[in-house]
Amino acid sequence: MTIHAQERLQQRAIPPLVIELLEEFGSIERCGHAERLIWDKAARRRLARHLGGERGLRMVEPWLHVYAVRSDDGHLVTAAHRRQRHRRQ
């Protein structure tokens, strides 16, 4: 995790646990020279299965609009709350 990413997580009130879950269960899309980790429908299904269904999913619901950007060398570059829909390229 870069220093920039650590600062953004703190500024945007995103718990590190959310990033861990995103890295394990999130879907990957390419964006430039990096990967964007997002919560799409399939990723939410995988997470719900891991957390024990819809009840477990409701606990992390406030952070299901978070995305993270990971560089090609595996470092977390930044994370943010999604404000608009990400268009697949």
C-alpha angles and dihedrals in degrees: 000000000000124000088246090056092049090052093048093049090053095044093048096043094238112154116227088235089067090055091049090052090046092052092049102040106014126106122246127229126177116242117176109306094341144057126253115213111209141171105243125163095276092048091050089051091052091048093048090052090051094047095047103261137302094329092060091044091057089063092064097033095110089064100045090100093059121110132186133205119219123189123231090259090059101256119136105241102182145333131209146163112266112241099174136027115276111233116220114232 
